[in-house]
Every structure is written in structure tokens, then in C-alpha cells.
Amino acid sequence: MADIIPSVKRLLRPLSGNNEAANENREEQGLPLDEMEVEGVRHRSGLQPPTLDEGSEIQTASGILAPGSAEGTAQVQEDPELKDSFVKINLRRISTTFGPRPTAQERKTEEERLFREQGYHNLRKEYYQKVPNGFPRLATFVSSDDDCQIYRGFKTCHNRIIHHCEVELTELEKQLHELDKRDNDNPITSHRLKRIKHKAGWDEEQNILIDKIKVKLKEYDELVLRHAQMQALGKPPKRVHKALFNWIWRYKPLATGYWDFILYEEDFLSIKGDSTSYFEIFIQNRLKSWPWKLLKQRLITENERKKTDDRLVTYYSASRLKAFAGLLLVLTTVGILLAPVFLLFLIPMSRSLMAVTASIFIILFSVVVSVVTGAQVYEVFVSTATYSAIVVMFLGNISAGNATANPST
């Protein structure tokens, strides 16, 4: 028996070593150990759990824990050092908030430093005055603003080519009709009127003619569809064409005769189409007249000023222009809706005058909806009918109120 016990110990020693290695791994991962002498408490090598003796104290993060806290009524004493550090931190924050602020030059220097550190200085912007004169400058100037991207539609050329194809197709169609009549009268070739496949050696005149029609018809369809798509882009405002014409006429970036395309005012199309709202065009057309010229500087940002130093060329911020146009649209809409209400409610009127006032505002509303929004006929009709119903209902309530206030004797 004495010889068996050492042998068993030798056999169990690798297992205990494995358990110790596993416990070390679990200890590093923060998991419970395989062997714990006390529930919820790990016994690590070289560490002993603290013991609370009579009158001993344990220092915690929030103060000092005194003995006698076994019943959950622990007495926490504040640490003066931690309290001082808390006060110092808050005083430092307050002093930073209300302390001296950096000057404008310091802020600008810091922004430039961050701008270069983040690589933003490598971003490139094209300015038409910095490119060679000629086609490069013309292309850069047109690209500098979306409104300037207007091009000739060549309506006359499109129509001429389309008419050429139209005539050629008509001639081929006549030949096909004549061939059908001959085939109908000839028993030998009459099979071509009922079949599309022919045997070898048969007359291929019909197939050759149909192939010609296919090619020409495909060309004709592409021309018509492309022309329709271009014309659907819409015409630019005359103000835009005039601005581009003035720039080309003043600086003449191209040789004589090469800029003649700008002379065809009625043939230009806008890449933007009709996306520009009515009030945006309204504001831009009146920026040179009073009182709208007071708004001019509000529409120019620093980015627009950097685009050019030419005093004859002015860029406007698209976002600000859209914001002011939206504000004008809101004011117009609210004014049309509320003006008749205030007039009918606040001003004493006879019934005939109230009817005339309501009719005037209904007509005005219909005109504004049609012109400003570009709505279709049925949309104008529906919106006008709705507005009329509201005005008539309000008018009826006022008449009923007046009748109640002044009963007939």
C-alpha cells in the first residue's frame, strides 16, 4: 500500500498542473476559478483576503469604511484629498469656460493648421481666370455656375435631317406598296404576301426592300426621340443667355467666327431644365432694381467671392437664393389665404361688396397657382374649387353672424 500511494500521486500531478494552468487562464479572462474555498471569493496566489479587526478601517474609492457595516449600514467618511481634487477639477473647468478666449487671428491660424494637417489644402477648385484663354477658359466659366450651362438645341438642323429621313422612308414605303400590288397580280410571287420565308432561288426583292426600311426607320426613330428629349429640357431665362453673351462679347475667348453660336438666342436649351422656381427667377431678374438690390449682398457668400475678382461678374449662393425664394412663396401663399379673411371680417361691407371681394381673391388665387407653380389645368381647377369653397363658407358664416347680431324688426 505504501508503494501504491506515491505512484498515484505521480499520476495525478499532471492533472493538477493542468488545473492550475486552466485556473490561470480563467483568472486572466475574469472568469470564476475551478476551485474556490469560499463562494464568490477567489484565492489568488500570494494574496490574502483582508480581515476586519476591532477598530481597523478599509479605505475605499469614496472614503473610509469603518467596522460595524455587516448589517448593510456602512458609514462612509469623505476623503478630504478626493474632495479637494473634485473642487479643483470643477474650478479648472469653470476657469477654462470663462477664461480668455483666443483671438480671431489665433483661431484662423489654428484652422489653417488643422486644414493642412487633414489634407484639405490638396483639394482643388477651378477658377476661370486662372486657366489659359480660349476653349479652356470658356468651358471653365460655363462650368462655374449651373445657370450658365446652356447649349444650342440645333432645332432647324434636327428638323431638316428628320425631314430627309421622312422623305426617304416615304419613298421606300411607296415602293413596298407597288411591290405588293404586283405580287397580288402575279401568281408566281403572290406567296410573298403570305409568307416571310422564301426558298433558295426565289425573288428576294421584297426582303431587300424591307431590310432597307428597317435601317432607315431605326435611324428616323432615334433622331425624333433624341430631338424630343433635347427640346424637353426647356429654354433658359433670357437673363442667363444675355449674361453669357456679354461675357463672350467682352472677353472673346475664341477666334473670330468661332463664337457665332451664341448669336442664336431662341435656339438655346438649359441643362437645368425647368427646375428653377418662379420666385428664384423673379428675384434674380430684379436684383438690380430697388428695393431688391438691398438683398444682393445677402445672396453672396465667401465662396462666391473667391470665384472671381472681376467686378462685372457676380455669383450668387444657390442655397440662400432658394431660401429667400421659399420665404417669398410662403408670404405670398399666406397673404392670398388670409387677406380676404381679414378684409371680410374687419371691414363692414354690404353683401354685394363682399361677393365682389371674394370673387377678386378667387381669381387672383387661380392666377397665382397657374403662373407660380406651373400646374396643369385640372390641378388649377381643383385648387381653385377648394379655395372657393373655403371663402364661400367663411362668407356664409359672416352673413349668418350679421343676421344674428342685427335681427330684422
Salt bridges, closest charged atoms under 4 A:
GLU27 OE2 - ARG44 NH1 2.38
ASP34 OD1 - ARG26 NE 3.67
GLU110 OE2 - ARG113 NH2 2.25
GLU117 OE2 - ARG113 NH1 2.53
ASP147 OD1 - LYS272 NZ 2.92
GLU166 OE1 - HIS163 ND1 2.92
GLU168 OE1 - LYS216 NZ 2.55
GLU171 OE2 - LYS174 NZ 3.73
GLU173 OE2 - HIS177 NE2 3.98
ASP183 OD1 - ARG192 NH2 2.50
ASP203 OD2 - ARG192 NH1 3.21
GLU205 OE2 - ARG182 NH2 3.26
GLU219 OE1 - LYS216 NZ 3.41
ASP267 OD2 - ARG152 NE 2.94
